[in-house]
Amino acid sequence: MKLNKIKGFKVLIVALIFSTTAFAQQRGGQRGGGQGGQQGPPAAPTTEEIVKMVDDLSSEILLSEEQKTEVLTLYKKHFEEIESKTSSGRPDRDEMQALKEDFEDNVKAVLTEDQQKLYTAYLKKNTKKRRS
């Protein structure tokens, strides 16, 4: 009788270990694509997604049609650059930060002074959204 309890306990422990391992592998796959929790860069947005981004920005900071066209061109170029940098693996953080800053400066160059303030607020709001 005592031997059966010990065997049952051992079987229970083995089953618990297997189920925990399987669950941990599933969770790792959701967060990091099976890379031990490390995430790569997100996929580059499609043209339709870029157009939606610019439309959303336009409604927030009231872009003229000319500005909207210029900003759309900047967004497309920016994401093409990002895609080329990330296609060969994990890019350098400083290089990506510099790309982001250049992009934001280029967008601001198209905007009026009031729109630049609104754009800065828009970026802060969206950065908080992405992090939460």
C-alpha positions as a LaTeX table, in Angstrom:
\begin{tabular}{lrrr}
\hline
Residue & $x$ (\AA) & $y$ (\AA) & $z$ (\AA) \\
\hline
Met1 & 0.00 & 0.00 & 0.00 \\
Lys2 & 2.78 & 2.39 & 0.95 \\
Leu3 & 4.61 & 1.46 & $-2.27$ \\
Asn4 & 1.56 & 2.41 & $-4.37$ \\
Lys5 & 1.39 & 5.84 & $-2.71$ \\
Ile6 & 5.06 & 6.46 & $-3.47$ \\
Lys7 & 4.60 & 5.36 & $-7.12$ \\
Gly8 & 1.52 & 7.57 & $-7.43$ \\
Phe9 & 3.39 & 10.51 & $-5.97$ \\
Lys10 & 6.30 & 10.00 & $-8.40$ \\
Val11 & 3.91 & 9.80 & $-11.36$ \\
Leu12 & 2.23 & 13.00 & $-10.18$ \\
Ile13 & 5.60 & 14.82 & $-9.92$ \\
Val14 & 6.67 & 13.66 & $-13.41$ \\
Ala15 & 3.33 & 14.78 & $-14.90$ \\
Leu16 & 3.63 & 18.15 & $-13.17$ \\
Ile17 & 7.15 & 18.66 & $-14.54$ \\
Phe18 & 6.07 & 17.81 & $-18.10$ \\
Ser19 & 3.02 & 20.07 & $-18.01$ \\
Thr20 & 5.02 & 22.96 & $-16.53$ \\
Thr21 & 7.70 & 22.60 & $-19.20$ \\
Ala22 & 5.12 & 22.48 & $-21.99$ \\
Phe23 & 3.34 & 25.55 & $-20.62$ \\
Ala24 & 6.62 & 27.48 & $-20.31$ \\
Gln25 & 7.49 & 26.69 & $-23.94$ \\
Gln26 & 4.11 & 27.95 & $-25.12$ \\
Arg27 & 4.51 & 31.19 & $-23.16$ \\
Gly28 & 8.03 & 31.72 & $-24.51$ \\
Gly29 & 6.70 & 31.28 & $-28.04$ \\
Gln30 & 4.05 & 33.95 & $-27.50$ \\
Arg31 & 6.44 & 36.55 & $-26.13$ \\
Gly32 & 9.64 & 36.00 & $-27.97$ \\
Gly33 & 8.96 & 33.74 & $-30.90$ \\
Gly34 & 10.73 & 30.87 & $-29.15$ \\
Gln35 & 13.92 & 32.87 & $-28.60$ \\
Gly36 & 14.01 & 32.55 & $-24.84$ \\
Gly37 & 11.95 & 35.68 & $-24.26$ \\
Gln38 & 13.94 & 37.97 & $-26.55$ \\
Gln39 & 11.79 & 39.88 & $-28.96$ \\
Gly40 & 12.91 & 40.92 & $-32.38$ \\
Pro41 & 11.68 & 44.07 & $-34.06$ \\
Pro42 & 8.00 & 44.16 & $-34.98$ \\
Ala43 & 7.03 & 43.56 & $-38.59$ \\
Ala44 & 7.10 & 46.64 & $-40.79$ \\
Pro45 & 3.65 & 48.08 & $-41.43$ \\
Thr46 & 1.95 & 47.61 & $-44.76$ \\
Thr47 & 1.22 & 50.54 & $-47.05$ \\
Glu48 & $-2.40$ & 50.51 & $-45.86$ \\
Glu49 & $-1.25$ & 50.65 & $-42.23$ \\
Ile50 & 1.10 & 53.53 & $-43.01$ \\
Val51 & $-1.74$ & 55.43 & $-44.71$ \\
Lys52 & $-3.90$ & 54.86 & $-41.61$ \\
Met53 & $-1.08$ & 56.14 & $-39.37$ \\
Val54 & $-0.80$ & 59.31 & $-41.42$ \\
Asp55 & $-4.60$ & 59.71 & $-41.48$ \\
Asp56 & $-4.68$ & 59.40 & $-37.68$ \\
Leu57 & $-1.84$ & 61.90 & $-37.36$ \\
Ser58 & $-3.56$ & 64.23 & $-39.82$ \\
Ser59 & $-6.78$ & 64.23 & $-37.81$ \\
Glu60 & $-4.82$ & 65.01 & $-34.63$ \\
Ile61 & $-2.66$ & 67.85 & $-35.93$ \\
Leu62 & $-4.76$ & 69.04 & $-38.90$ \\
Leu63 & $-2.42$ & 68.50 & $-41.83$ \\
Ser64 & $-3.12$ & 70.18 & $-45.15$ \\
Glu65 & $-3.34$ & 67.86 & $-48.19$ \\
Glu66 & 0.15 & 68.94 & $-49.26$ \\
Gln67 & 1.56 & 68.24 & $-45.79$ \\
Lys68 & $-0.25$ & 64.92 & $-45.66$ \\
Thr69 & 1.34 & 63.85 & $-48.94$ \\
Glu70 & 4.81 & 64.88 & $-47.76$ \\
Val71 & 4.40 & 63.16 & $-44.38$ \\
Leu72 & 3.12 & 60.00 & $-46.07$ \\
Thr73 & 6.25 & 59.95 & $-48.24$ \\
Leu74 & 8.43 & 60.40 & $-45.15$ \\
Tyr75 & 6.64 & 57.58 & $-43.31$ \\
Lys76 & 7.00 & 55.17 & $-46.24$ \\
Lys77 & 10.70 & 56.02 & $-46.63$ \\
His78 & 11.27 & 55.64 & $-42.88$ \\
Phe79 & 9.69 & 52.20 & $-42.70$ \\
Glu80 & 11.61 & 51.07 & $-45.80$ \\
Glu81 & 14.84 & 52.11 & $-44.05$ \\
Ile82 & 13.82 & 50.27 & $-40.89$ \\
Glu83 & 12.94 & 47.16 & $-42.85$ \\
Ser84 & 16.31 & 47.16 & $-44.61$ \\
Lys85 & 18.13 & 47.59 & $-41.26$ \\
Thr86 & 16.16 & 44.84 & $-39.50$ \\
Ser87 & 16.05 & 42.29 & $-42.33$ \\
Ser88 & 19.52 & 40.99 & $-41.55$ \\
Gly89 & 18.95 & 40.54 & $-37.82$ \\
Arg90 & 18.82 & 42.68 & $-34.73$ \\
Pro91 & 19.95 & 46.23 & $-35.58$ \\
Asp92 & 22.11 & 48.48 & $-33.42$ \\
Arg93 & 19.99 & 50.34 & $-30.85$ \\
Asp94 & 21.85 & 53.65 & $-31.31$ \\
Glu95 & 21.51 & 53.46 & $-35.08$ \\
Met96 & 17.76 & 52.83 & $-34.79$ \\
Gln97 & 17.37 & 55.69 & $-32.30$ \\
Ala98 & 19.20 & 58.02 & $-34.70$ \\
Leu99 & 16.90 & 56.89 & $-37.54$ \\
Lys100 & 13.85 & 57.64 & $-35.38$ \\
Glu101 & 15.13 & 61.08 & $-34.41$ \\
Asp102 & 15.98 & 61.96 & $-38.03$ \\
Phe103 & 12.52 & 60.82 & $-39.11$ \\
Glu104 & 10.79 & 62.91 & $-36.45$ \\
Asp105 & 12.92 & 65.95 & $-37.36$ \\
Asn106 & 12.01 & 65.50 & $-41.04$ \\
Val107 & 8.31 & 65.33 & $-40.20$ \\
Lys108 & 8.60 & 68.44 & $-38.00$ \\
Ala109 & 10.25 & 70.31 & $-40.88$ \\
Val110 & 7.01 & 69.91 & $-42.86$ \\
Leu111 & 4.84 & 71.24 & $-40.02$ \\
Thr112 & 3.98 & 74.69 & $-38.76$ \\
Glu113 & 5.18 & 75.73 & $-35.31$ \\
Asp114 & 1.78 & 74.94 & $-33.73$ \\
Gln115 & 1.61 & 71.60 & $-35.51$ \\
Gln116 & 5.10 & 70.74 & $-34.24$ \\
Lys117 & 3.88 & 71.15 & $-30.65$ \\
Leu118 & 0.86 & 68.98 & $-31.40$ \\
Tyr119 & 3.09 & 66.41 & $-33.10$ \\
Thr120 & 5.38 & 66.21 & $-30.05$ \\
Ala121 & 2.32 & 65.65 & $-27.82$ \\
Tyr122 & 1.00 & 63.05 & $-30.29$ \\
Leu123 & 4.30 & 61.15 & $-30.15$ \\
Lys124 & 4.32 & 61.16 & $-26.35$ \\
Lys125 & 0.73 & 59.94 & $-26.21$ \\
Asn126 & 1.37 & 57.12 & $-28.67$ \\
Thr127 & 4.62 & 56.07 & $-26.99$ \\
Lys128 & 2.74 & 55.66 & $-23.71$ \\
Lys129 & 0.03 & 53.63 & $-25.51$ \\
Arg130 & 2.58 & 51.23 & $-27.02$ \\
Arg131 & 4.35 & 50.66 & $-23.71$ \\
Ser132 & 1.20 & 49.87 & $-21.74$ \\
\hline
\end{tabular}
